[in-house]
Amino acid sequence: MTTAQRPDTLPRADLELLELLADGLPLDAIARRLDLSERTVRRRLRAICDRLGFAAPIQAVVWAARRGLL
């Protein structure tokens, strides 16, 4: 997906997950904070990356931060 095809925003729940990741929390801590399983957190991160066309969650974090979404 090119930059022009990426959505300008993400659902609040996805942004919250990326924000916790940006804060440096490990996946197990993110899962506890969001009351989810670690597997669900991993799947949601993969879905976010797939939607935005990134290979790694940190790329999604940087993308969101540069747009002022975090």
mmCIF file of the N, C-alpha and C atoms, coordinates in Angstrom:
data_MODEL
# 
_entry.id   MODEL 
# 
loop_
_atom_site.group_PDB 
_atom_site.id 
_atom_site.type_symbol 
_atom_site.label_atom_id 
_atom_site.label_alt_id 
_atom_site.label_comp_id 
_atom_site.label_asym_id 
_atom_site.label_entity_id 
_atom_site.label_seq_id 
_atom_site.pdbx_PDB_ins_code 
_atom_site.Cartn_x 
_atom_site.Cartn_y 
_atom_site.Cartn_z 
_atom_site.occupancy 
_atom_site.B_iso_or_equiv 
_atom_site.pdbx_formal_charge 
_atom_site.auth_seq_id 
_atom_site.auth_comp_id 
_atom_site.auth_asym_id 
_atom_site.auth_atom_id 
_atom_site.pdbx_PDB_model_num 
ATOM 1   N N  . MET A 1 1  ? 0.849   -1.174  0.000  1.00 0.00 ? 1  MET A N  1 
ATOM 2   C CA . MET A 1 1  ? 0.000   0.000   0.000  1.00 0.00 ? 1  MET A CA 1 
ATOM 3   C C  . MET A 1 1  ? 0.893   1.235   0.000  1.00 0.00 ? 1  MET A C  1 
ATOM 4   N N  . THR A 1 2  ? 0.610   2.164   -0.838 1.00 0.00 ? 2  THR A N  1 
ATOM 5   C CA . THR A 1 2  ? 1.399   3.384   -0.870 1.00 0.00 ? 2  THR A CA 1 
ATOM 6   C C  . THR A 1 2  ? 0.924   4.338   0.204  1.00 0.00 ? 2  THR A C  1 
ATOM 7   N N  . THR A 1 3  ? 1.717   5.349   0.454  1.00 0.00 ? 3  THR A N  1 
ATOM 8   C CA . THR A 1 3  ? 1.356   6.339   1.463  1.00 0.00 ? 3  THR A CA 1 
ATOM 9   C C  . THR A 1 3  ? 0.004   6.962   1.155  1.00 0.00 ? 3  THR A C  1 
ATOM 10  N N  . ALA A 1 4  ? -0.275  7.208   -0.123 1.00 0.00 ? 4  ALA A N  1 
ATOM 11  C CA . ALA A 1 4  ? -1.538  7.832   -0.500 1.00 0.00 ? 4  ALA A CA 1 
ATOM 12  C C  . ALA A 1 4  ? -2.721  6.931   -0.187 1.00 0.00 ? 4  ALA A C  1 
ATOM 13  N N  . GLN A 1 5  ? -2.515  5.614   -0.131 1.00 0.00 ? 5  GLN A N  1 
ATOM 14  C CA . GLN A 1 5  ? -3.611  4.688   0.113  1.00 0.00 ? 5  GLN A CA 1 
ATOM 15  C C  . GLN A 1 5  ? -3.820  4.414   1.602  1.00 0.00 ? 5  GLN A C  1 
ATOM 16  N N  . ARG A 1 6  ? -2.901  4.804   2.441  1.00 0.00 ? 6  ARG A N  1 
ATOM 17  C CA . ARG A 1 6  ? -3.046  4.544   3.879  1.00 0.00 ? 6  ARG A CA 1 
ATOM 18  C C  . ARG A 1 6  ? -4.145  5.424   4.450  1.00 0.00 ? 6  ARG A C  1 
ATOM 19  N N  . PRO A 1 7  ? -4.903  4.859   5.402  1.00 0.00 ? 7  PRO A N  1 
ATOM 20  C CA . PRO A 1 7  ? -5.947  5.671   6.023  1.00 0.00 ? 7  PRO A CA 1 
ATOM 21  C C  . PRO A 1 7  ? -5.322  6.797   6.847  1.00 0.00 ? 7  PRO A C  1 
ATOM 22  N N  . ASP A 1 8  ? -6.047  7.886   6.988  1.00 0.00 ? 8  ASP A N  1 
ATOM 23  C CA . ASP A 1 8  ? -5.543  9.014   7.764  1.00 0.00 ? 8  ASP A CA 1 
ATOM 24  C C  . ASP A 1 8  ? -5.655  8.781   9.258  1.00 0.00 ? 8  ASP A C  1 
ATOM 25  N N  . THR A 1 9  ? -6.482  7.846   9.650  1.00 0.00 ? 9  THR A N  1 
ATOM 26  C CA . THR A 1 9  ? -6.677  7.588   11.074 1.00 0.00 ? 9  THR A CA 1 
ATOM 27  C C  . THR A 1 9  ? -6.992  6.114   11.281 1.00 0.00 ? 9  THR A C  1 
ATOM 28  N N  . LEU A 1 10 ? -6.995  5.728   12.524 1.00 0.00 ? 10 LEU A N  1 
ATOM 29  C CA . LEU A 1 10 ? -7.325  4.359   12.928 1.00 0.00 ? 10 LEU A CA 1 
ATOM 30  C C  . LEU A 1 10 ? -8.378  4.432   14.015 1.00 0.00 ? 10 LEU A C  1 
ATOM 31  N N  . PRO A 1 11 ? -9.093  3.336   14.250 1.00 0.00 ? 11 PRO A N  1 
ATOM 32  C CA . PRO A 1 11 ? -10.050 3.334   15.364 1.00 0.00 ? 11 PRO A CA 1 
ATOM 33  C C  . PRO A 1 11 ? -9.338  3.631   16.682 1.00 0.00 ? 11 PRO A C  1 
ATOM 34  N N  . ARG A 1 12 ? -10.045 4.237   17.601 1.00 0.00 ? 12 ARG A N  1 
ATOM 35  C CA . ARG A 1 12 ? -9.475  4.627   18.899 1.00 0.00 ? 12 ARG A CA 1 
ATOM 36  C C  . ARG A 1 12 ? -8.806  3.439   19.600 1.00 0.00 ? 12 ARG A C  1 
ATOM 37  N N  . ALA A 1 13 ? -9.400  2.256   19.530 1.00 0.00 ? 13 ALA A N  1 
ATOM 38  C CA . ALA A 1 13 ? -8.830  1.079   20.196 1.00 0.00 ? 13 ALA A CA 1 
ATOM 39  C C  . ALA A 1 13 ? -7.458  0.726   19.607 1.00 0.00 ? 13 ALA A C  1 
ATOM 40  N N  . ASP A 1 14 ? -7.301  0.872   18.300 1.00 0.00 ? 14 ASP A N  1 
ATOM 41  C CA . ASP A 1 14 ? -6.015  0.597   17.664 1.00 0.00 ? 14 ASP A CA 1 
ATOM 42  C C  . ASP A 1 14 ? -4.981  1.650   18.063 1.00 0.00 ? 14 ASP A C  1 
ATOM 43  N N  . LEU A 1 15 ? -5.405  2.902   18.118 1.00 0.00 ? 15 LEU A N  1 
ATOM 44  C CA . LEU A 1 15 ? -4.496  3.963   18.530 1.00 0.00 ? 15 LEU A CA 1 
ATOM 45  C C  . LEU A 1 15 ? -4.057  3.788   19.978 1.00 0.00 ? 15 LEU A C  1 
ATOM 46  N N  . GLU A 1 16 ? -4.969  3.343   20.828 1.00 0.00 ? 16 GLU A N  1 
ATOM 47  C CA . GLU A 1 16 ? -4.624  3.091   22.226 1.00 0.00 ? 16 GLU A CA 1 
ATOM 48  C C  . GLU A 1 16 ? -3.560  1.998   22.325 1.00 0.00 ? 16 GLU A C  1 
ATOM 49  N N  . LEU A 1 17 ? -3.721  0.949   21.537 1.00 0.00 ? 17 LEU A N  1 
ATOM 50  C CA . LEU A 1 17 ? -2.747  -0.134  21.524 1.00 0.00 ? 17 LEU A CA 1 
ATOM 51  C C  . LEU A 1 17 ? -1.379  0.385   21.050 1.00 0.00 ? 17 LEU A C  1 
ATOM 52  N N  . LEU A 1 18 ? -1.359  1.158   19.987 1.00 0.00 ? 18 LEU A N  1 
ATOM 53  C CA . LEU A 1 18 ? -0.107  1.711   19.483 1.00 0.00 ? 18 LEU A CA 1 
ATOM 54  C C  . LEU A 1 18 ? 0.525   2.675   20.488 1.00 0.00 ? 18 LEU A C  1 
ATOM 55  N N  . GLU A 1 19 ? -0.293  3.419   21.194 1.00 0.00 ? 19 GLU A N  1 
ATOM 56  C CA . GLU A 1 19 ? 0.221   4.354   22.196 1.00 0.00 ? 19 GLU A CA 1 
ATOM 57  C C  . GLU A 1 19 ? 0.919   3.614   23.332 1.00 0.00 ? 19 GLU A C  1 
ATOM 58  N N  . LEU A 1 20 ? 0.335   2.519   23.776 1.00 0.00 ? 20 LEU A N  1 
ATOM 59  C CA . LEU A 1 20 ? 0.967   1.715   24.824 1.00 0.00 ? 20 LEU A CA 1 
ATOM 60  C C  . LEU A 1 20 ? 2.275   1.111   24.324 1.00 0.00 ? 20 LEU A C  1 
ATOM 61  N N  . LEU A 1 21 ? 2.290   0.683   23.094 1.00 0.00 ? 21 LEU A N  1 
ATOM 62  C CA . LEU A 1 21 ? 3.513   0.145   22.500 1.00 0.00 ? 21 LEU A CA 1 
ATOM 63  C C  . LEU A 1 21 ? 4.575   1.249   22.418 1.00 0.00 ? 21 LEU A C  1 
ATOM 64  N N  . ALA A 1 22 ? 4.162   2.446   22.029 1.00 0.00 ? 22 ALA A N  1 
ATOM 65  C CA . ALA A 1 22 ? 5.082   3.584   21.940 1.00 0.00 ? 22 ALA A CA 1 
ATOM 66  C C  . ALA A 1 22 ? 5.649   3.951   23.303 1.00 0.00 ? 22 ALA A C  1 
ATOM 67  N N  . ASP A 1 23 ? 4.883   3.717   24.358 1.00 0.00 ? 23 ASP A N  1 
ATOM 68  C CA . ASP A 1 23 ? 5.346   3.997   25.720 1.00 0.00 ? 23 ASP A CA 1 
ATOM 69  C C  . ASP A 1 23 ? 6.393   2.987   26.182 1.00 0.00 ? 23 ASP A C  1 
ATOM 70  N N  . GLY A 1 24 ? 6.621   1.954   25.373 1.00 0.00 ? 24 GLY A N  1 
ATOM 71  C CA . GLY A 1 24 ? 7.643   0.973   25.701 1.00 0.00 ? 24 GLY A CA 1 
ATOM 72  C C  . GLY A 1 24 ? 7.159   -0.216  26.504 1.00 0.00 ? 24 GLY A C  1 
ATOM 73  N N  . LEU A 1 25 ? 5.855   -0.361  26.645 1.00 0.00 ? 25 LEU A N  1 
ATOM 74  C CA . LEU A 1 25 ? 5.332   -1.501  27.397 1.00 0.00 ? 25 LEU A CA 1 
ATOM 75  C C  . LEU A 1 25 ? 5.508   -2.787  26.605 1.00 0.00 ? 25 LEU A C  1 
ATOM 76  N N  . PRO A 1 26 ? 5.888   -3.865  27.273 1.00 0.00 ? 26 PRO A N  1 
ATOM 77  C CA . PRO A 1 26 ? 5.950   -5.160  26.588 1.00 0.00 ? 26 PRO A CA 1 
ATOM 78  C C  . PRO A 1 26 ? 4.536   -5.657  26.287 1.00 0.00 ? 26 PRO A C  1 
ATOM 79  N N  . LEU A 1 27 ? 4.438   -6.600  25.366 1.00 0.00 ? 27 LEU A N  1 
ATOM 80  C CA . LEU A 1 27 ? 3.117   -7.075  24.933 1.00 0.00 ? 27 LEU A CA 1 
ATOM 81  C C  . LEU A 1 27 ? 2.297   -7.653  26.072 1.00 0.00 ? 27 LEU A C  1 
ATOM 82  N N  . ASP A 1 28 ? 2.928   -8.345  27.022 1.00 0.00 ? 28 ASP A N  1 
ATOM 83  C CA . ASP A 1 28 ? 2.151   -8.906  28.122 1.00 0.00 ? 28 ASP A CA 1 
ATOM 84  C C  . ASP A 1 28 ? 1.553   -7.808  29.002 1.00 0.00 ? 28 ASP A C  1 
ATOM 85  N N  . ALA A 1 29 ? 2.287   -6.711  29.193 1.00 0.00 ? 29 ALA A N  1 
ATOM 86  C CA . ALA A 1 29 ? 1.757   -5.588  29.979 1.00 0.00 ? 29 ALA A CA 1 
ATOM 87  C C  . ALA A 1 29 ? 0.628   -4.878  29.229 1.00 0.00 ? 29 ALA A C  1 
ATOM 88  N N  . ILE A 1 30 ? 0.787   -4.744  27.920 1.00 0.00 ? 30 ILE A N  1 
ATOM 89  C CA . ILE A 1 30 ? -0.275  -4.142  27.108 1.00 0.00 ? 30 ILE A CA 1 
ATOM 90  C C  . ILE A 1 30 ? -1.531  -4.999  27.206 1.00 0.00 ? 30 ILE A C  1 
ATOM 91  N N  . ALA A 1 31 ? -1.368  -6.304  27.107 1.00 0.00 ? 31 ALA A N  1 
ATOM 92  C CA . ALA A 1 31 ? -2.502  -7.221  27.190 1.00 0.00 ? 31 ALA A CA 1 
ATOM 93  C C  . ALA A 1 31 ? -3.222  -7.070  28.533 1.00 0.00 ? 31 ALA A C  1 
ATOM 94  N N  . ARG A 1 32 ? -2.463  -7.009  29.605 1.00 0.00 ? 32 ARG A N  1 
ATOM 95  C CA . ARG A 1 32 ? -3.092  -6.843  30.933 1.00 0.00 ? 32 ARG A CA 1 
ATOM 96  C C  . ARG A 1 32 ? -3.826  -5.512  31.030 1.00 0.00 ? 32 ARG A C  1 
ATOM 97  N N  . ARG A 1 33 ? -3.205  -4.457  30.540 1.00 0.00 ? 33 ARG A N  1 
ATOM 98  C CA . ARG A 1 33 ? -3.809  -3.130  30.641 1.00 0.00 ? 33 ARG A CA 1 
ATOM 99  C C  . ARG A 1 33 ? -5.104  -3.043  29.831 1.00 0.00 ? 33 ARG A C  1 
ATOM 100 N N  . LEU A 1 34 ? -5.141  -3.722  28.687 1.00 0.00 ? 34 LEU A N  1 
ATOM 101 C CA . LEU A 1 34 ? -6.334  -3.687  27.831 1.00 0.00 ? 34 LEU A CA 1 
ATOM 102 C C  . LEU A 1 34 ? -7.303  -4.824  28.125 1.00 0.00 ? 34 LEU A C  1 
ATOM 103 N N  . ASP A 1 35 ? -6.961  -5.660  29.094 1.00 0.00 ? 35 ASP A N  1 
ATOM 104 C CA . ASP A 1 35 ? -7.772  -6.814  29.470 1.00 0.00 ? 35 ASP A CA 1 
ATOM 105 C C  . ASP A 1 35 ? -7.997  -7.740  28.266 1.00 0.00 ? 35 ASP A C  1 
ATOM 106 N N  . LEU A 1 36 ? -6.886  -8.034  27.578 1.00 0.00 ? 36 LEU A N  1 
ATOM 107 C CA . LEU A 1 36 ? -6.893  -8.933  26.426 1.00 0.00 ? 36 LEU A CA 1 
ATOM 108 C C  . LEU A 1 36 ? -5.823  -9.991  26.628 1.00 0.00 ? 36 LEU A C  1 
ATOM 109 N N  . SER A 1 37 ? -5.861  -11.029 25.816 1.00 0.00 ? 37 SER A N  1 
ATOM 110 C CA . SER A 1 37 ? -4.773  -11.999 25.855 1.00 0.00 ? 37 SER A CA 1 
ATOM 111 C C  . SER A 1 37 ? -3.610  -11.439 25.040 1.00 0.00 ? 37 SER A C  1 
ATOM 112 N N  . GLU A 1 38 ? -2.413  -11.930 25.341 1.00 0.00 ? 38 GLU A N  1 
ATOM 113 C CA . GLU A 1 38 ? -1.251  -11.493 24.582 1.00 0.00 ? 38 GLU A CA 1 
ATOM 114 C C  . GLU A 1 38 ? -1.398  -11.880 23.109 1.00 0.00 ? 38 GLU A C  1 
ATOM 115 N N  . ARG A 1 39 ? -2.008  -13.025 22.874 1.00 0.00 ? 39 ARG A N  1 
ATOM 116 C CA . ARG A 1 39 ? -2.238  -13.467 21.493 1.00 0.00 ? 39 ARG A CA 1 
ATOM 117 C C  . ARG A 1 39 ? -3.148  -12.490 20.742 1.00 0.00 ? 39 ARG A C  1 
ATOM 118 N N  . THR A 1 40 ? -4.182  -11.997 21.411 1.00 0.00 ? 40 THR A N  1 
ATOM 119 C CA . THR A 1 40 ? -5.082  -11.023 20.792 1.00 0.00 ? 40 THR A CA 1 
ATOM 120 C C  . THR A 1 40 ? -4.340  -9.732  20.475 1.00 0.00 ? 40 THR A C  1 
ATOM 121 N N  . VAL A 1 41 ? -3.472  -9.299  21.382 1.00 0.00 ? 41 VAL A N  1 
ATOM 122 C CA . VAL A 1 41 ? -2.681  -8.093  21.134 1.00 0.00 ? 41 VAL A CA 1 
ATOM 123 C C  . VAL A 1 41 ? -1.802  -8.300  19.911 1.00 0.00 ? 41 VAL A C  1 
ATOM 124 N N  . ARG A 1 42 ? -1.144  -9.452  19.812 1.00 0.00 ? 42 ARG A N  1 
ATOM 125 C CA . ARG A 1 42 ? -0.302  -9.742  18.651 1.00 0.00 ? 42 ARG A CA 1 
ATOM 126 C C  . ARG A 1 42 ? -1.129  -9.737  17.354 1.00 0.00 ? 42 ARG A C  1 
ATOM 127 N N  . ARG A 1 43 ? -2.318  -10.330 17.396 1.00 0.00 ? 43 ARG A N  1 
ATOM 128 C CA . ARG A 1 43 ? -3.174  -10.371 16.199 1.00 0.00 ? 43 ARG A CA 1 
ATOM 129 C C  . ARG A 1 43 ? -3.632  -8.971  15.804 1.00 0.00 ? 43 ARG A C  1 
ATOM 130 N N  . ARG A 1 44 ? -3.982  -8.160  16.804 1.00 0.00 ? 44 ARG A N  1 
ATOM 131 C CA . ARG A 1 44 ? -4.423  -6.794  16.500 1.00 0.00 ? 44 ARG A CA 1 
ATOM 132 C C  . ARG A 1 44 ? -3.287  -5.966  15.911 1.00 0.00 ? 44 ARG A C  1 
ATOM 133 N N  . LEU A 1 45 ? -2.080  -6.147  16.445 1.00 0.00 ? 45 LEU A N  1 
ATOM 134 C CA . LEU A 1 45 ? -0.930  -5.437  15.885 1.00 0.00 ? 45 LEU A CA 1 
ATOM 135 C C  . LEU A 1 45 ? -0.677  -5.866  14.444 1.00 0.00 ? 45 LEU A C  1 
ATOM 136 N N  . ARG A 1 46 ? -0.770  -7.166  14.189 1.00 0.00 ? 46 ARG A N  1 
ATOM 137 C CA . ARG A 1 46 ? -0.572  -7.669  12.827 1.00 0.00 ? 46 ARG A CA 1 
ATOM 138 C C  . ARG A 1 46 ? -1.638  -7.086  11.898 1.00 0.00 ? 46 ARG A C  1 
ATOM 139 N N  . ALA A 1 47 ? -2.886  -7.014  12.360 1.00 0.00 ? 47 ALA A N  1 
ATOM 140 C CA . ALA A 1 47 ? -3.970  -6.460  11.542 1.00 0.00 ? 47 ALA A CA 1 
ATOM 141 C C  . ALA A 1 47 ? -3.732  -4.977  11.247 1.00 0.00 ? 47 ALA A C  1 
ATOM 142 N N  . ILE A 1 48 ? -3.251  -4.234  12.242 1.00 0.00 ? 48 ILE A N  1 
ATOM 143 C CA . ILE A 1 48 ? -2.938  -2.813  12.043 1.00 0.00 ? 48 ILE A CA 1 
ATOM 144 C C  . ILE A 1 48 ? -1.846  -2.681  10.985 1.00 0.00 ? 48 ILE A C  1 
ATOM 145 N N  . CYS A 1 49 ? -0.789  -3.468  11.132 1.00 0.00 ? 49 CYS A N  1 
ATOM 146 C CA . CYS A 1 49 ? 0.327   -3.424  10.169 1.00 0.00 ? 49 CYS A CA 1 
ATOM 147 C C  . CYS A 1 49 ? -0.149  -3.792  8.775  1.00 0.00 ? 49 CYS A C  1 
ATOM 148 N N  . ASP A 1 50 ? -0.975  -4.816  8.675  1.00 0.00 ? 50 ASP A N  1 
ATOM 149 C CA . ASP A 1 50 ? -1.498  -5.226  7.371  1.00 0.00 ? 50 ASP A CA 1 
ATOM 150 C C  . ASP A 1 50 ? -2.333  -4.112  6.745  1.00 0.00 ? 50 ASP A C  1 
ATOM 151 N N  . ARG A 1 51 ? -3.173  -3.477  7.563  1.00 0.00 ? 51 ARG A N  1 
ATOM 152 C CA . ARG A 1 51 ? -4.046  -2.413  7.066  1.00 0.00 ? 51 ARG A CA 1 
ATOM 153 C C  . ARG A 1 51 ? -3.227  -1.221  6.564  1.00 0.00 ? 51 ARG A C  1 
ATOM 154 N N  . LEU A 1 52 ? -2.119  -0.929  7.261  1.00 0.00 ? 52 LEU A N  1 
ATOM 155 C CA . LEU A 1 52 ? -1.304  0.226   6.899  1.00 0.00 ? 52 LEU A CA 1 
ATOM 156 C C  . LEU A 1 52 ? -0.189  -0.114  5.919  1.00 0.00 ? 52 LEU A C  1 
ATOM 157 N N  . GLY A 1 53 ? 0.051   -1.400  5.713  1.00 0.00 ? 53 GLY A N  1 
ATOM 158 C CA . GLY A 1 53 ? 1.086   -1.813  4.774  1.00 0.00 ? 53 GLY A CA 1 
ATOM 159 C C  . GLY A 1 53 ? 2.487   -1.811  5.359  1.00 0.00 ? 53 GLY A C  1 
ATOM 160 N N  . PHE A 1 54 ? 2.606   -2.054  6.659  1.00 0.00 ? 54 PHE A N  1 
ATOM 161 C CA . PHE A 1 54 ? 3.906   -2.072  7.316  1.00 0.00 ? 54 PHE A CA 1 
ATOM 162 C C  . PHE A 1 54 ? 4.298   -3.486  7.705  1.00 0.00 ? 54 PHE A C  1 
ATOM 163 N N  . ALA A 1 55 ? 5.602   -3.713  7.804  1.00 0.00 ? 55 ALA A N  1 
ATOM 164 C CA . ALA A 1 55 ? 6.115   -5.022  8.182  1.00 0.00 ? 55 ALA A CA 1 
ATOM 165 C C  . ALA A 1 55 ? 6.247   -5.180  9.694  1.00 0.00 ? 55 ALA A C  1 
ATOM 166 N N  . ALA A 1 56 ? 6.407   -4.067  10.415 1.00 0.00 ? 56 ALA A N  1 
ATOM 167 C CA . ALA A 1 56 ? 6.641   -4.133  11.859 1.00 0.00 ? 56 ALA A CA 1 
ATOM 168 C C  . ALA A 1 56 ? 5.774   -3.118  12.595 1.00 0.00 ? 56 ALA A C  1 
ATOM 169 N N  . PRO A 1 57 ? 5.319   -3.476  13.801 1.00 0.00 ? 57 PRO A N  1 
ATOM 170 C CA . PRO A 1 57 ? 4.478   -2.566  14.575 1.00 0.00 ? 57 PRO A CA 1 
ATOM 171 C C  . PRO A 1 57 ? 5.135   -1.210  14.854 1.00 0.00 ? 57 PRO A C  1 
ATOM 172 N N  . ILE A 1 58 ? 6.450   -1.175  15.011 1.00 0.00 ? 58 ILE A N  1 
ATOM 173 C CA . ILE A 1 58 ? 7.107   0.109   15.276 1.00 0.00 ? 58 ILE A CA 1 
ATOM 174 C C  . ILE A 1 58 ? 6.901   1.073   14.118 1.00 0.00 ? 58 ILE A C  1 
ATOM 175 N N  . GLN A 1 59 ? 6.782   0.551   12.907 1.00 0.00 ? 59 GLN A N  1 
ATOM 176 C CA . GLN A 1 59 ? 6.509   1.414   11.759 1.00 0.00 ? 59 GLN A CA 1 
ATOM 177 C C  . GLN A 1 59 ? 5.130   2.055   11.889 1.00 0.00 ? 59 GLN A C  1 
ATOM 178 N N  . ALA A 1 60 ? 4.171   1.302   12.389 1.00 0.00 ? 60 ALA A N  1 
ATOM 179 C CA . ALA A 1 60 ? 2.825   1.850   12.603 1.00 0.00 ? 60 ALA A CA 1 
ATOM 180 C C  . ALA A 1 60 ? 2.846   2.905   13.703 1.00 0.00 ? 60 ALA A C  1 
ATOM 181 N N  . VAL A 1 61 ? 3.641   2.671   14.745 1.00 0.00 ? 61 VAL A N  1 
ATOM 182 C CA . VAL A 1 61 ? 3.781   3.647   15.828 1.00 0.00 ? 61 VAL A CA 1 
ATOM 183 C C  . VAL A 1 61 ? 4.347   4.955   15.283 1.00 0.00 ? 61 VAL A C  1 
ATOM 184 N N  . VAL A 1 62 ? 5.417   4.855   14.496 1.00 0.00 ? 62 VAL A N  1 
ATOM 185 C CA . VAL A 1 62 ? 6.040   6.052   13.918 1.00 0.00 ? 62 VAL A CA 1 
ATOM 186 C C  . VAL A 1 62 ? 5.059   6.763   12.996 1.00 0.00 ? 62 VAL A C  1 
ATOM 187 N N  . TRP A 1 63 ? 4.353   6.006   12.174 1.00 0.00 ? 63 TRP A N  1 
ATOM 188 C CA . TRP A 1 63 ? 3.363   6.583   11.252 1.00 0.00 ? 63 TRP A CA 1 
ATOM 189 C C  . TRP A 1 63 ? 2.309   7.387   12.036 1.00 0.00 ? 63 TRP A C  1 
ATOM 190 N N  . ALA A 1 64 ? 1.780   6.777   13.088 1.00 0.00 ? 64 ALA A N  1 
ATOM 191 C CA . ALA A 1 64 ? 0.741   7.444   13.886 1.00 0.00 ? 64 ALA A CA 1 
ATOM 192 C C  . ALA A 1 64 ? 1.304   8.658   14.618 1.00 0.00 ? 64 ALA A C  1 
ATOM 193 N N  . ALA A 1 65 ? 2.504   8.548   15.139 1.00 0.00 ? 65 ALA A N  1 
ATOM 194 C CA . ALA A 1 65 ? 3.120   9.666   15.875 1.00 0.00 ? 65 ALA A CA 1 
ATOM 195 C C  . ALA A 1 65 ? 3.381   10.838  14.933 1.00 0.00 ? 65 ALA A C  1 
ATOM 196 N N  . ARG A 1 66 ? 3.846   10.576  13.749 1.00 0.00 ? 66 ARG A N  1 
ATOM 197 C CA . ARG A 1 66 ? 4.111   11.651  12.792 1.00 0.00 ? 66 ARG A CA 1 
ATOM 198 C C  . ARG A 1 66 ? 2.857   12.378  12.361 1.00 0.00 ? 66 ARG A C  1 
ATOM 199 N N  . ARG A 1 67 ? 1.740   11.721  12.470 1.00 0.00 ? 67 ARG A N  1 
ATOM 200 C CA . ARG A 1 67 ? 0.463   12.348  12.128 1.00 0.00 ? 67 ARG A CA 1 
ATOM 201 C C  . ARG A 1 67 ? -0.238  12.951  13.325 1.00 0.00 ? 67 ARG A C  1 
ATOM 202 N N  . GLY A 1 68 ? 0.410   12.903  14.473 1.00 0.00 ? 68 GLY A N  1 
ATOM 203 C CA . GLY A 1 68 ? -0.165  13.490  15.684 1.00 0.00 ? 68 GLY A CA 1 
ATOM 204 C C  . GLY A 1 68 ? -1.327  12.690  16.243 1.00 0.00 ? 68 GLY A C  1 
ATOM 205 N N  . LEU A 1 69 ? -1.393  11.399  15.910 1.00 0.00 ? 69 LEU A N  1 
ATOM 206 C CA . LEU A 1 69 ? -2.506  10.575  16.368 1.00 0.00 ? 69 LEU A CA 1 
ATOM 207 C C  . LEU A 1 69 ? -2.240  9.990   17.750 1.00 0.00 ? 69 LEU A C  1 
ATOM 208 N N  . LEU A 1 70 ? -0.998  10.001  18.185 1.00 0.00 ? 70 LEU A N  1 
ATOM 209 C CA . LEU A 1 70 ? -0.658  9.439   19.505 1.00 0.00 ? 70 LEU A CA 1 
ATOM 210 C C  . LEU A 1 70 ? -0.380  10.556  20.479 1.00 0.00 ? 70 LEU A C  1 
# 
